């Protein structure tokens, strides 16, 4: 079977479609515990480690260029990043595709100011149990997962903003 149409790819595409149409079967959930640490190469070629972000609130967004809801969400995440960055907050965009050219092409149309990391072997997305595109995880200053949201529909960004405001005040 073509690698682009693998079972995992088809599953992610279906969940992305369900999210886009509002038929999202997965709800946001609060989690407890330490966020899995990872190191990924950024689009600039620099390695970035989650553990190096200790002391900051971090929103990790797993996305793909083929995901319609990701296109809607990306500019909103960038606005959130710019607004709260001075308070010790950052967004990490984690692209889950094999070919970085897809991410680069996407970002020409949806430029962002936050780091974009490449998870081309899906090692980090497996650590985070990513089964929907996009998936958003918010990590507090102590490295604990405080929020998880699978999929995106308009209005979800208000949930992110509320969580980020709360965590930057802690």
C-alpha positions as a printed NumPy array, in Angstrom:
array([[  0.   ,   0.   ,   0.   ],
       [  1.21 ,   3.517,  -0.78 ],
       [  2.957,   4.977,   2.29 ],
       [  0.848,   8.143,   2.043],
       [ -2.294,   6.013,   2.371],
       [ -1.13 ,   3.861,   5.245],
       [ -3.612,   2.797,   7.898],
       [ -2.267,   5.433,  10.251],
       [ -2.566,   8.103,   7.567],
       [ -6.122,   7.094,   6.73 ],
       [ -7.057,   7.062,  10.41 ],
       [ -5.597,  10.516,  10.932],
       [ -7.313,  11.805,   7.8  ],
       [-10.664,  10.44 ,   8.985],
       [-10.265,  11.984,  12.43 ],
       [ -9.215,  15.272,  10.845],
       [-12.372,  15.15 ,   8.685],
       [-14.555,  14.313,  11.685],
       [-13.022,  17.198,  13.593],
       [-13.58 ,  19.584,  10.7  ],
       [-17.217,  18.6  ,  10.277],
       [-17.991,  18.962,  13.967],
       [-18.505,  15.216,  14.426],
       [-15.482,  15.016,  16.671],
       [-15.89 ,  11.906,  18.829],
       [-13.018,  12.861,  21.156],
       [-13.485,  15.541,  23.799],
       [-10.899,  17.631,  25.602],
       [ -9.59 ,  16.031,  28.745],
       [ -7.456,  17.219,  31.619],
       [ -4.489,  14.987,  32.372],
       [ -2.048,  14.687,  35.223],
       [  1.613,  13.817,  35.164],
       [  4.906,  14.751,  33.604],
       [  4.898,  15.522,  29.879],
       [  7.072,  13.074,  27.937],
       [ 10.358,  14.771,  27.118],
       [ 11.507,  14.859,  23.508],
       [ 14.109,  16.336,  21.207],
       [ 13.159,  17.276,  17.659],
       [ 14.843,  19.192,  14.877],
       [ 13.193,  22.486,  13.982],
       [ 12.642,  23.774,  10.469],
       [ 15.638,  26.042,  11.063],
       [ 17.809,  22.944,  11.643],
       [ 18.254,  23.494,  15.391],
       [ 17.396,  20.729,  17.862],
       [ 14.859,  21.691,  20.489],
       [ 14.242,  19.791,  23.739],
       [ 11.006,  20.108,  25.662],
       [ 12.957,  19.899,  28.938],
       [ 14.794,  23.106,  27.925],
       [ 11.437,  24.881,  28.101],
       [ 11.118,  24.22 ,  31.873],
       [  9.805,  27.313,  33.62 ],
       [  7.577,  28.204,  30.663],
       [  4.032,  27.278,  29.775],
       [  4.188,  25.325,  26.508],
       [  1.397,  24.571,  24.072],
       [  2.404,  21.649,  21.846],
       [  0.337,  21.433,  18.679],
       [  0.611,  18.321,  16.484],
       [ -0.423,  19.161,  12.93 ],
       [ -0.165,  18.18 ,   9.254],
       [ -0.347,  20.189,   6.04 ],
       [ -3.256,  18.112,   4.697],
       [ -5.419,  18.822,   7.75 ],
       [ -8.181,  21.378,   7.101],
       [ -8.756,  22.26 ,  10.776],
       [ -4.995,  22.843,  11.142],
       [ -5.286,  25.59 ,   8.51 ],
       [ -7.975,  27.304,  10.568],
       [ -6.185,  26.869,  13.861],
       [ -2.613,  27.854,  12.925],
       [ -3.158,  31.66 ,  12.702],
       [ -5.035,  31.57 ,  16.022],
       [ -2.173,  29.703,  17.686],
       [  0.254,  32.271,  16.321],
       [ -1.83 ,  35.101,  17.821],
       [ -1.878,  33.28 ,  21.176],
       [  1.902,  32.81 ,  21.005],
       [  2.551,  36.489,  20.271],
       [  0.19 ,  37.705,  23.013],
       [  1.491,  35.522,  25.845],
       [  5.151,  34.994,  24.898],
       [  6.299,  37.914,  27.094],
       [  4.713,  36.101,  30.079],
       [  6.759,  32.902,  29.643],
       [  4.589,  31.082,  27.108],
       [  5.422,  29.458,  23.808],
       [  3.783,  27.344,  21.15 ],
       [  5.656,  24.422,  19.627],
       [  4.199,  23.293,  16.317],
       [  5.021,  19.627,  15.709],
       [  4.579,  18.588,  12.085],
       [  3.954,  14.846,  11.792],
       [  4.661,  14.338,   8.079],
       [  7.552,  12.368,   6.585],
       [  8.615,  15.151,   4.213],
       [  9.524,  18.577,   5.641],
       [  8.681,  20.124,   2.248],
       [  5.013,  19.744,   3.124],
       [  5.446,  21.773,   6.314],
       [  7.48 ,  24.437,   4.543],
       [  4.848,  24.774,   1.815],
       [  2.059,  25.035,   4.389],
       [  3.922,  27.721,   6.347],
       [  4.343,  29.884,   3.241],
       [  0.565,  30.341,   3.356],
       [  0.249,  30.271,   7.163],
       [  3.459,  31.815,   8.558],
       [  4.101,  31.555,  12.302],
       [  6.461,  33.121,  14.809],
       [  6.818,  30.039,  17.012],
       [  9.185,  27.082,  16.513],
       [  8.029,  24.372,  14.124],
       [  9.475,  20.953,  14.853],
       [  9.655,  17.893,  12.614],
       [  8.385,  14.548,  13.887],
       [  8.882,  12.795,  10.547],
       [  9.114,   9.346,  12.147],
       [  6.125,   9.986,  14.448],
       [  8.132,   9.071,  17.536],
       [  6.897,  12.027,  19.593],
       [  3.314,  11.74 ,  18.368],
       [  3.374,   8.114,  19.565],
       [  4.708,   9.241,  22.974],
       [  1.765,  11.643,  23.204],
       [ -0.758,   9.127,  21.853],
       [ -1.745,  11.421,  18.99 ],
       [ -4.665,   9.918,  17.086],
       [ -6.313,  13.082,  15.716],
       [ -5.152,  16.089,  13.728],
       [ -4.644,  18.541,  15.2  ],
       [ -3.909,  17.54 ,  18.778],
       [ -3.059,  20.218,  21.33 ],
       [ -1.319,  19.627,  24.666],
       [ -0.65 ,  22.336,  27.241],
       [  2.241,  21.816,  29.661],
       [  2.68 ,  23.919,  32.827],
       [  5.882,  25.55 ,  34.08 ],
       [  6.761,  22.394,  36.034],
       [  6.49 ,  20.165,  32.951],
       [  3.112,  18.628,  33.806],
       [  0.441,  18.   ,  31.18 ],
       [ -2.525,  20.122,  32.188],
       [ -4.723,  20.045,  29.102],
       [ -5.288,  17.86 ,  26.056],
       [ -7.558,  18.604,  23.125],
       [ -8.012,  16.429,  20.041],
       [ -9.269,  17.983,  16.823],
       [-10.288,  21.579,  16.232],
       [-13.466,  23.451,  15.502],
       [-14.026,  27.223,  15.618],
       [-14.226,  28.407,  19.207],
       [-11.81 ,  25.814,  20.629],
       [ -9.124,  28.488,  20.809],
       [-11.089,  30.084,  23.692],
       [-10.365,  26.931,  25.733],
       [ -6.654,  27.256,  24.955],
       [ -6.643,  30.947,  25.862],
       [ -8.401,  30.259,  29.19 ],
       [ -5.896,  27.515,  30.103],
       [ -2.877,  29.591,  29.054],
       [ -4.089,  32.625,  31.049],
       [ -4.521,  30.431,  34.117],
       [ -1.121,  28.765,  33.803],
       [  0.947,  31.897,  33.137],
       [ -0.481,  33.316,  36.395],
       [  0.606,  30.276,  38.444]])
